[in-house]
Amino acid sequence: MGKIRGARPAPWAGWFRAWCVVAIALAVGAGWSGSIAAWIALGGWLVVFGWGVAKPQWSFFGPVVVDCGDPGSVALTFDDGPDPALTPLVLDWLSRHGFRATFFLVGEKVLRHPDLARRIVAEGHLVASHSHDHSVVSNFRLTVALTRDLAQVRAAFREVLGLDPALHRPPVGLTNPHLFRALAAHGMVCVAWNRAGGEAANRRIAGIRAIGDLARPGAIVLLHDVLPRPEHRELFLEQLELLARGIGRQGLGTTTLDRVEGLVAWQPVRG
């Protein structure tokens, strides 16, 4: 695959392996000594593991793309779609400003809304995997189940769009060692972000209000093209306009993640 700008080193040769070694040592020490301090230290070390799960930017379990590799651009990314209630409005906004974006699509929704998925591609945007079912228990699945989920989402992309995605963003951005084994089995790469409003898929007002200030040079911006609460639509669209102004004010362009050096985003289906 070559060098990937924005990807951190694979941490089984680093962070995660070091964590395992220290965790074993702490567990042995706590069990042998019975010391309260040793048990507290072990508990604290388990918290580090939890942060590794919750913060994909750490690349704790495997290599993760965390920036677009271009200080003159910003990579706009949209998760959880396609959604008939919001994706068309997002596409209209992108077209109006001449922006290009990357959409991390849910396989089941691609099958449910094939015309909308095709419109995303037809308008020049990149599509990538965001799991097949976006299950709340996704991060508790083992390698076999995660490998099967990736196979399902790839099959949905091939059926509807005629392409095979090579980029994946896990639901909620949660990672674990099983995910990276599954990604390796499919030859896929994990993508995170370095700018987000924390709007919880357009559920949190405070997070939506932060969207307008997310543009930064080289950023991968996390957004969502789903509308779980219709009353948030106008605020979301207003913030997109503020985001567009911020991009223009900083003299930035927009880029899709297939422009990251060494990163293959998808392959056309042949035959």
LUMBA-677284 format. One record per residue (C-alpha): x, y, z. Coordinates in steps of 0.001 Angstrom, whole numbers, padded with zeros to 6 digits, always signed. Each point is the difference from the previous one (the first is absolute). Layout:
BEGIN
XYZ ...
END
This chain:
BEGIN
+000000+000000+000000 +002993+002290+000376 +000460+002866+002378 -003199+001470+001393 +000249+003581+001129 -002074+000604+003104 +000179-003629+001149 +001711-000749+003280 +002331-003018+000358 -001551-003419+000576 -000001-000254+003790 +000209-003751+000435 +003673+000848-000428 -000519+002836+002486 -002841+001355+002143 -002268-003023+000348 +002806-002511+000484 +001586+002240+002631 -003368+000333+001714 -000425-003800+000090 +003448-000523+001500 -000597+002580+002720 -003537-001297+000678 +001306-003543+000528 +002738+001279+002301 -002486+002039+002036 -002431-002923+000246 +002737-002350+001187 +001277+002588+002464 -003459+000729+001357 -000837-003680+000362 +003318-000839+001642 +000167+002941+002395 -003687+000577+000675 +000877+003689+000253 -002878+002453-000345 +002337+002394-001809 +000861-002716-002535 -003681-000690-000664 -000648+003736-000416 +002890+000179-002477 -001440-002928-001953 -003423+001681-000071 +001577+003176-001307 +001803-001958-002691 -003317-001525-001111 -001322+003537-000397 +002817+000598-002519 -001375-002931-002016 -003447+001597+000102 +001379+003254-001354 +001708-001969-002756 -003401-001437-000953 -001751+003376+000094 +002733+002074-001672 +000837-001415-003445 +002396+002917-000512 +002381-001719+002409 +000483-002864-002484 +000173-002177+003109 -000900-003289-001691 +000949+000617-003634 +000848+002642-002604 -002619+002724-000400 -000158+002893-002463 -000495+003158+002047 +000604+002892-002410 -000355+000635-003711 +003715+000609-000541 -000552+003324-001779 +000427+003255+001971 -001837+001865-002735 -003141-002096+000230 -002638-001336+002336 -001617-003416-000396 -003731+000148+000717 -001378-003390+001034 -003600-001025+000673 -000965-003096+001999 -003112-002175+000404 -001787+000598-003322 -001413-000059-002495 -003055+001625+001588 -002824+001278-002256 -000841+002676+002577 +003421+001679-000040 +002463-001441-002540 -001651+001759-002998 +000259+003336+001832 +003658-000664+000793 +000658-000855-003648 -001719+003206-001081 +002186+001975+002413 +003177-001669-001268 -000986+000688-003602 -000806+003639+000735 +003481+000591+001393 +001913-002270-002374 +001140-002197+002901 +000921-003671-000115 -000552-002281+002988 +000407-003581+001180 -003129-001850+001118 +000395-002932+002401 -003126-001969-000838 -001823-002742+001895 -000433-003092-002181 -003622-000644+000939 -000885+003601-000902 +001800-000288-003335 -002268-002956-000811 -003055+001860+001315 +000726+003252-001891 +001978-001040-003101 -000908+003038-002108 +001248+002349+002693 +003253-001944+000346 +000441+000183-003772 -000634+003736+000037 +002849+000476+002490 +002414-001730-002355 -001418+001645-003147 +000619+003449+001487 +003692-000721+000466 +000190-000895+003664 +001880-002889+001533 -001822-002795+001833 +001430-002259+002689 -001149-002597+002528 -001636+000814+003323 -000917-003627+000794 -002973-001929-001335 -002496+000433+002840 +001515+002702+002264 -000828-002178+002982 +000336+001390+003536 +001838-003215+000903 +002412+000220-002932 +003038+000570+002197 -000801-003087+002093 +000216-002279-003034 +002945-002300-000492 +002135-000274-003121 -002262-002505-001771 -003125+002156+000414 +001787+003192-001001 +001491-001703-003036 -003487-001137-000993 -001398+003523+000463 +002677+001441-002281 -000772-002666-002587 -003675+001010+000099 +000635+003706-000433 +002432-000672-002847 -002616-002185-001685 -002579+002806+000313 +002385+002483-001619 +000782-002412-002819 -003682-000716-000647 -001221+003594+000014 +003029+002060-001008 +002241-002394-001867 +003014+000743+002170 +001793-001562+002925 +000827+002344+002905 +003442-000096+001572 -000580+002604+002720 -001941-000660+003186 -001076+002094+002949 -001407-002085+002875 -003291+001011+001639 +000565+002772+002553 +003692-000282-000862 +000528-002784+002531 +002925-002320-000684 +001414-003217+001435 +002548-002658-001047 -002697-002118-001691 -000917+002876-002320 +003530+000278-001342 +000247-003734-000599 -003264+000186-001968 +001209+003034-001959 +003257-001767-000837 -001946-003025-001277 -001846+002298-002423 +002973+002198-000882 -001794+003065+001409 +001228+003086+001850 -001515+001673+003070 -000775+003726-000242 -000692+002280+002954 -000083+003811+000200 +001683+002867+001799 -002834+002545+000065 -003507-000679+001324 -002734+001944+001720 -001184-002860+002169 -003554+000397-001255 -000805-003705+000534 -001277-000560-003541 -001927+003299+000026 -001714-000718+003313 +001774+002589+002159 -000771+003682-000549 +003318+001159+001483 +001920-002301-002329 -001934+001144-003065 +000786+003607+000901 +003719-000853-000041 -000055-001229-003624 +000557+003442-001487 +003422+000279+001657 +001442-003383-000989 +002044+000982-003062 +003761-000270+000529 +002891-000592-002430 +000542-003726-000532 -003042-000976+002038 -002247-002989-000433 -003317+001407+001195 -002562-002390+001462 -003617+000817-000924 -003199-002045-000346 -002556+000010-002808 -002813-001449+002109 -002875+001814+001652 -001242-001863+003098 -001746+003183+001153 -001708+001951-002807 -000122+003148+002113 +003801+000225-000273 +000030+000231-003791 +000078+003783-000409 +002678+000459+002649 +002124-002690-001658 -000331+001643-003429 +000848+003416+001484 +003141-001449+001533 +001007-001555-003317 -000131+003483-001531 +002208+001318+002799 +002382-002890-000626 +000142+000932-003695 +000856+003579+000968 +002752-001250+002289 +001474-002100-002791 -000038+002992-002332 +001334+002421+002598 +003040-002223+000564 +000593-000438-003712 -000437-003766+000197 -001160-002443-002621 -001907-003194+000669 +001372-003433-000727 -001161-003589+000089 +001930-002701+001818 +001110-001747-003182 +002414+002927-000355 +001945-001029+003119 +003421-001109-001191 +000250-003784-000273 -003638-000573+000910 -002152-002126-002293 -003616+000878+000686 -001895-002460-002175 +000327-002379-002896 -002472-000398-002871 -001776-003334-000190 +001089-001924-003048 -001942-002599-001961 
END
